[in-house]
Amino acid sequence: MSMRFDLTDLRLFTHVAEAANITQGASRTNMALASASERIRGMEDSLGVPLLERKRRGVHLTPAGSALLRHARKVLQQLEEMRDDLDQYAKGLRGQLRVLANTVAMVEFLPIALVPFLAAYPNIDVELEERQSREIVPAIAEGHGDIGIVADPVDPAEQLETFPFAEDRLVLIVPRQHPLARKREIAFHESLDNDFLGLSAGSALQETLNHHAARAGRQLRLRVRLNGFAPIARMVEGGVGIAVLPETTARRCQQSMNIKIVTLTDAWAPRHFQICVRSFKALPAHAQWLIECLARNPQTNPRARDP
C-alpha cells in the first residue's frame, strides 16, 4: 500500500473531521469544495479503505478515519513544535554556539565567564572546543566556529573583529626545595634541563610549550602527562618535576601546596586573551549576547572593573 499524503491533506482531513462536514472543513483549509472532496477521495483510494461515512447532514469517521485523525494530529503538532523551535532560533532566543578556545581560556576563564550567560539564556547551548591560538584565528576566519578566544595577537590580514577578554601570564612552578626556587624569574630555555610535568597530548597549552622548546633547539623532558592543572601542581609539590601553568592557577594552588612560582621572562609569557569573530553585526543575537557577557565579565576582564 502506497500512501501519498501531504500536509495539506492532513490539515484538510483534520478540519473535516472536527467540523463533521466536508464543506466546512474545506472552508477552514481555504480550499474549494470540489478540490477538498477530490483530495479526500484520493486519500481513501491511496489507503484502499473509506475514511468517512457520507450522510445527508455531514460525515462521520470510519475506524480507519479515526486512526488517521489521531496520527494527523500528532504530525501537525510536531510540525508546529518544529516551527516554534525554528522561530526561536530566528529570533535569537534558542540556539547553539561553537566557541574555540585555547587551554587556559577553556580551563581557567570560561567556566567562570559562561555561568551568568548560561543562567540568563537557558535555551542556548555552548559547544566548547580546545585548540591552539594559531589554529583558532584561521578557523574563525573560515567559518569553522562562531567565536574564538585566543592568547596571541590577531593578524589584521585575517580581517576579524576582536574584543578584550582576559589577562594572565604563564609562570614556572617548582618544588620549594628545588634549585630554581631561589630564582625570582627565569627564561623558559634556562629551565629545559629539568624534568617537566605536562598536559595530555593534544592540549593547546602543551603544544605551545613544545613549540617554544623546539624554537630553543630543545625538547621537553616530560615525565608524566596529566589532565588538569591541579594534579600537575600536586605532583610538582611532590618533587616529580617542574611545570608551566597560568599564574592565576599557580597562585591558587600555592595557597594549599608547597610550591614556588618563578616568573617567566619570555615575551610570550604574558597573555592578553581576545575574543575574535568574523563580524559582530552578522552574528545571531544570542552570539552577540555571549560576546557582550564575556567582554564585560569583571572576573576575567580588568577593564570591566573600571568605574
C-alpha positions in Angstrom: 0.0 0.0 0.0 1.4 3.4 -1.1 0.3 6.5 0.8 0.9 9.9 -0.8 -0.4 12.3 1.8 1.0 15.8 2.1 0.5 18.3 4.9 -2.4 20.0 3.1 -4.2 16.6 3.0 -3.7 16.1 6.7 -4.8 19.6 7.6 -7.9 19.2 5.4 -8.8 15.9 6.9 -8.4 17.2 10.4 -10.6 20.2 9.7 -13.3 18.0 8.0 -13.3 15.5 10.9 -13.5 18.3 13.5 -16.4 20.0 11.7 -18.0 16.7 10.7 -18.7 18.4 7.4 -16.6 18.5 4.2 -17.9 21.9 3.1 -16.9 23.5 6.5 -13.6 21.6 6.5 -12.8 22.9 3.1 -13.6 26.4 4.1 -11.3 26.2 7.2 -8.5 25.0 4.9 -9.2 27.8 2.4 -10.0 25.3 -0.3 -12.8 24.9 -2.8 -15.3 22.1 -2.0 -14.6 20.3 -5.3 -10.8 20.2 -4.5 -11.4 19.1 -0.9 -13.7 16.3 -2.0 -11.2 15.1 -4.6 -8.3 15.2 -2.1 -10.3 13.1 0.4 -11.2 10.6 -2.3 -7.6 10.4 -3.3 -6.6 9.6 0.4 -9.2 6.9 0.5 -8.0 5.4 -2.8 -4.4 5.5 -1.6 -5.3 3.7 1.6 -7.8 1.4 0.0 -10.4 1.9 2.8 -13.1 4.6 3.4 -12.2 7.3 5.9 -15.6 9.0 6.1 -19.2 7.9 6.1 -21.1 10.4 4.0 -24.5 11.3 5.4 -27.1 13.9 4.5 -26.1 16.2 7.4 -22.4 15.7 7.3 -19.8 13.0 7.7 -18.7 10.5 10.3 -15.3 8.9 10.8 -14.8 5.3 10.0 -12.4 3.3 12.2 -9.7 3.9 9.6 -10.6 7.6 9.6 -10.4 7.8 13.4 -6.9 6.2 13.2 -5.8 8.7 10.5 -7.1 11.6 12.5 -5.1 10.5 15.6 -1.9 10.3 13.5 -2.6 13.5 11.6 -3.0 15.5 14.8 0.4 14.1 16.0 2.1 15.0 12.8 0.6 18.6 12.7 1.5 19.1 16.4 5.1 18.1 15.7 5.2 20.4 12.8 4.0 23.3 15.0 6.6 22.4 17.6 9.3 22.4 14.9 8.1 25.7 13.6 8.1 27.2 17.1 11.6 25.9 17.8 13.0 27.3 14.5 11.2 30.6 15.1 13.0 30.8 18.4 16.3 30.3 16.6 15.4 33.0 14.1 14.6 35.4 17.0 17.9 34.6 18.7 16.0 33.1 21.7 17.2 29.5 21.1 20.4 28.2 19.5 23.8 26.7 19.8 27.2 28.4 19.6 30.5 26.9 18.8 33.4 28.5 20.8 37.0 27.7 20.0 39.4 28.5 22.9 42.9 27.6 24.0 43.6 25.6 27.1 44.0 28.4 29.6 40.8 30.2 28.4 38.9 26.9 28.4 40.0 25.8 31.9 40.7 28.9 33.8 38.4 31.7 32.5 35.4 30.3 30.5 33.9 28.2 33.4 33.6 31.5 35.3 32.6 33.7 32.4 29.9 31.4 31.0 27.9 31.0 34.2 25.9 34.2 34.0 25.3 33.8 30.3 24.1 30.2 30.5 21.9 31.1 33.5 20.3 34.0 31.7 19.8 32.1 28.4 18.8 28.5 29.3 17.7 27.7 25.7 21.1 28.4 24.2 23.8 25.7 24.3 27.5 26.4 24.0 29.9 23.8 22.4 33.5 24.4 23.5 36.4 23.1 21.5 40.0 23.3 22.6 42.6 24.5 20.0 45.8 26.3 19.8 45.5 30.1 19.3 47.3 30.0 16.0 44.7 27.4 14.8 41.7 29.3 16.1 42.2 32.5 14.1 42.1 30.9 10.6 39.3 28.6 11.8 37.1 31.5 12.8 38.0 33.4 9.6 36.9 30.3 7.5 33.6 29.9 9.4 34.5 26.8 11.4 33.4 28.4 14.7 31.2 31.2 15.9 33.5 32.7 18.5 37.3 32.3 19.1 39.3 33.1 22.2 43.0 33.4 21.6 46.1 34.5 23.6 48.1 35.5 20.5 47.7 38.8 18.7 45.3 38.6 15.8 46.8 39.3 12.4 44.9 42.3 10.8 45.1 40.4 7.5 42.6 37.9 8.8 40.0 40.8 9.0 38.5 39.6 12.2 36.8 41.8 14.9 38.4 41.5 18.3 37.3 42.3 21.9 39.3 42.1 25.1 38.5 39.1 27.3 41.1 38.4 30.0 44.7 38.9 31.1 47.2 36.4 32.6 50.7 35.1 32.2 52.5 31.8 32.1 54.8 31.1 35.1 57.1 28.3 36.1 56.2 26.3 39.3 58.8 24.3 41.1 59.0 22.5 44.5 60.1 24.7 47.4 63.4 22.7 47.7 64.2 22.9 44.0 67.4 24.8 43.0 65.2 27.0 40.7 63.1 28.1 43.7 65.9 30.5 44.6 65.2 32.5 41.4 62.6 35.2 41.1 62.5 35.0 37.3 63.9 32.8 34.5 63.8 32.4 30.8 62.0 29.3 29.6 65.0 27.9 27.8 67.0 28.1 31.0 64.7 25.6 32.6 64.8 22.9 29.9 67.4 20.8 31.6 64.8 19.8 34.2 62.1 17.1 34.1 58.7 18.6 33.3 55.1 17.6 34.1 52.7 18.3 31.3 49.2 18.1 29.9 47.8 15.4 27.8 48.7 15.1 24.1 46.6 17.5 22.0 46.4 20.1 24.7 46.7 23.6 23.2 48.9 24.8 26.1 51.2 21.8 25.9 51.6 22.2 22.2 52.5 25.8 22.7 55.2 24.8 25.3 56.5 22.1 22.9 56.7 24.7 20.2 58.8 27.2 22.3 61.1 24.4 23.5 61.7 23.4 19.8 62.4 27.0 18.9 65.1 26.9 21.6 66.5 23.8 19.9 65.4 21.5 22.8 62.7 19.0 23.6 60.7 19.0 26.8 61.5 16.0 29.1 58.0 15.1 30.1 57.9 12.5 32.8 54.1 12.5 33.2 51.1 13.8 31.2 48.1 14.7 33.3 44.6 16.0 32.7 44.2 19.3 34.6 46.4 21.9 36.3 45.7 20.9 39.9 47.1 17.4 39.5 50.2 18.8 37.8 50.8 21.2 40.7 50.3 18.4 43.2 53.0 16.3 41.6 55.3 19.3 41.4 54.8 19.7 45.1 55.8 16.0 45.4 59.1 16.7 43.7 58.4 14.7 40.5 59.3 17.7 38.2 58.5 21.3 37.3 55.7 22.7 35.2 54.4 25.8 33.4 51.0 27.0 34.5 48.8 30.1 34.2 49.7 32.5 37.0 46.1 32.6 38.2 46.0 28.9 38.6 49.5 28.7 40.1 48.7 31.3 42.8 45.5 29.4 43.7 47.5 26.2 44.0 50.2 27.9 46.0 47.7 28.6 48.8 47.4 24.9 49.6 50.6 23.5 48.2 54.3 23.8 49.0 55.4 25.1 45.6 57.2 28.2 44.4 56.3 30.4 41.5 59.1 31.7 39.2 58.3 34.4 36.7 59.0 33.6 33.1 60.7 36.5 31.3 59.9 35.4 27.8 57.9 37.8 25.6 55.2 35.2 25.0 54.6 34.6 28.8 52.2 37.5 29.4 48.9 36.7 27.7 46.2 39.1 26.6 43.2 37.0 25.7 41.0 38.3 23.0 37.6 37.3 21.6 37.6 37.2 17.8 34.7 36.9 15.4 34.3 37.5 11.6 31.6 40.1 12.1 29.9 41.1 15.3 26.8 42.6 13.5 26.5 39.5 11.3 26.2 37.1 14.3 22.8 36.0 15.6 21.5 37.9 18.6 22.4 35.2 21.1 26.0 35.1 19.9 26.2 38.9 20.3 24.8 38.5 23.8 27.6 36.0 24.7 30.3 38.3 23.4 29.0 41.2 25.4 28.7 39.0 28.5 32.3 37.8 28.1 33.7 41.2 27.4 32.2 42.8 30.5 32.9 40.0 33.0 34.8 41.7 35.8 36.3 38.3 36.9 38.2 37.9 33.6 38.4 41.4 32.1 40.2 44.1 34.2 38.8 46.8 32.0 35.3 45.8 33.0 36.1 46.6 36.6 36.8 50.3 35.8 34.1 52.6 37.2 
